[in-house]
Amino acid sequence: MSAADANKSFFHLHLVSDSTGETLNAVAKAAVAQFEMVHPVEHIYALVRGPRQLDRVLRQIEAAPGIVMFTMVNDKLRRELETRCRDLQVPCIAVLDPVMQVLGAYLGTERTHKPGSQHTLDADYFGRIDALNYTMAHDDGQGLESLEDADVVLVGVSRTSKTPTCMYLANRGIKAANYPLVPEIPVPDEIENLTAPLVVGLLASPERLMQIRRQRLLSLKEETQTEYVDLDRIRAEVTAARRLYARHGWPVIDVSRRSIEETAAAILNHVADRKASFSQ
């Protein structure tokens, strides 16, 4: 355990969902992140749709009392969970209820009470699968001949998080490709002449890149005294990348202190702005 973890207050967090639990996990992480000196011991229960599954959950809550957060649409199971939690004197929070109540009141309609409705096999679902397939086939400079079919093409020097950002975008239904800028290797015409996709240049501070690259080599147990981690050479790479982006007028995002999610959000904003400009 690190020194930072040793100073944290640990608590049990039970996440109970009648679907995959993705929404609940995301809400819980976002909420807990606002409290610096606490650390949840997560207990995750997905696809809880019957009494037997709920009994197993309740036994574990009783064995390790803590905060319970849930997303369940079956009224009988919800009442049972809330009643047992009340008996155990543990907080029990239905995280989507406030949103559903406001939506229902505003729209004047009842909800479906269907577990996992957001995961229905509809056009959006298959669109995300198609985007994932495209992104995997166009990672790290592959598939140059079909880059015009992309929604977004990310360009950047090594260790600017191109691949994970593309995968995140693909999960949002965006066909994302990426191309690595390598010293002494000219940028191909397929990149220079792109017109249909939004091309975004990724940058990071040379010092940050040096740190990340060094850690990468250490994790691979490779030699760290190479040009790959030479600060002057990295500065030259970043300068060349800036010139390329400026020459084409590509939007630029500095990923030095951004998470993958924050970088993807900035890219999605550029996508939305581009669509808005085309519609005018």
C-alpha positions, 0 to 999 in steps of 0.5 A, spaced: 500 500 500 502 506 498 503 512 503 497 516 499 493 510 500 495 509 507 492 516 509 485 514 506 479 512 509 476 506 506 469 504 506 464 499 503 461 501 496 455 496 494 453 497 486 447 493 485 444 493 478 439 489 474 443 491 467 450 491 466 452 496 471 456 501 467 451 507 468 452 505 476 459 504 476 460 511 472 456 515 477 459 512 483 466 513 480 464 521 478 461 522 485 467 518 489 472 522 485 470 529 489 472 526 496 480 526 496 481 522 502 476 516 501 477 510 498 471 505 496 472 498 497 467 496 491 462 490 491 459 490 484 453 486 482 450 486 475 444 483 472 440 482 479 433 480 476 431 475 481 430 474 488 435 469 489 440 474 486 438 479 490 438 474 496 446 473 495 447 481 494 443 482 501 448 477 504 454 480 502 451 487 504 450 484 511 457 481 511 460 488 509 456 494 511 457 500 507 453 505 502 449 501 497 447 505 490 443 501 485 439 502 479 433 497 478 426 497 475 423 492 478 419 495 484 418 488 488 426 487 488 427 495 489 422 495 495 426 489 498 433 492 497 431 498 500 427 495 506 433 490 508 438 496 507 433 500 512 433 494 517 441 494 516 441 501 517 446 502 511 444 508 506 441 506 500 441 510 494 437 509 487 441 514 483 437 515 477 430 516 480 431 524 481 432 524 473 427 519 471 422 523 476 423 530 472 423 526 465 417 523 467 414 529 469 416 534 464 414 529 458 408 527 461 409 519 460 411 513 464 417 509 464 418 502 461 420 499 467 425 495 462 432 493 465 438 495 460 433 499 455 440 503 454 443 497 451 437 495 446 440 492 439 438 498 435 441 502 430 446 506 435 448 499 438 450 496 431 453 503 429 458 503 435 460 496 433 461 498 426 465 504 429 469 499 433 471 495 428 473 501 423 477 503 429 481 497 430 483 496 423 485 503 422 490 504 429 497 506 428 497 508 421 493 502 418 488 502 413 491 509 410 487 507 403 480 508 407 482 514 412 477 518 408 471 514 411 473 516 418 469 521 422 476 523 426 483 522 425 488 523 430 495 525 429 501 525 434 507 523 436 509 517 440 505 517 447 500 522 446 494 517 447 492 516 440 490 509 441 486 509 447 482 516 445 480 512 439 477 506 442 474 511 447 471 515 441 469 508 438 465 506 444 461 513 442 460 511 435 465 515 432 469 512 427 476 514 429 483 512 426 490 515 428 497 516 425 503 516 429 508 522 427 515 518 427 522 522 426 525 522 419 519 519 416 515 523 411 507 524 413 504 520 407 499 524 402 493 520 405 494 524 411 496 530 408 490 530 403 484 528 408 478 532 406 472 528 409 474 527 416 476 531 422 483 531 423 486 533 430 493 534 432 495 531 439 500 534 443 504 534 450 509 538 453 516 535 451 518 534 459 511 530 460 513 525 453 519 524 456 517 521 463 511 517 459 516 514 454 521 513 460 516 509 464 514 505 458 521 503 456 522 501 464 515 497 464 518 493 458 525 492 461 528 496 455 534 500 455 532 507 457 538 511 454 536 512 447 534 517 442 526 516 444 527 519 451 532 524 449 529 531 451 532 535 445 529 530 440 522 530 443 522 537 443 524 537 435 518 532 434 513 537 438 516 543 434 515 539 427 508 536 429 506 544 431 508 546 424 504 540 421 498 542 424 499 549 423 500 548 416 493 544 415 489 548 420 488 542 424 485 543 431 490 542 436 489 539 443 494 538 449 494 532 452 499 533 457 494 533 463 488 531 460 485 524 462 483 520 456 475 522 457 477 529 457 481 529 451 475 525 447 470 530 450 474 536 447 474 532 440 467 531 440 466 538 441 470 539 435 466 534 431 459 538 434 462 545 432 464 542 425 457 539 424 454 546 426 458 550 421 456 545 415 449 546 417 449 553 416 
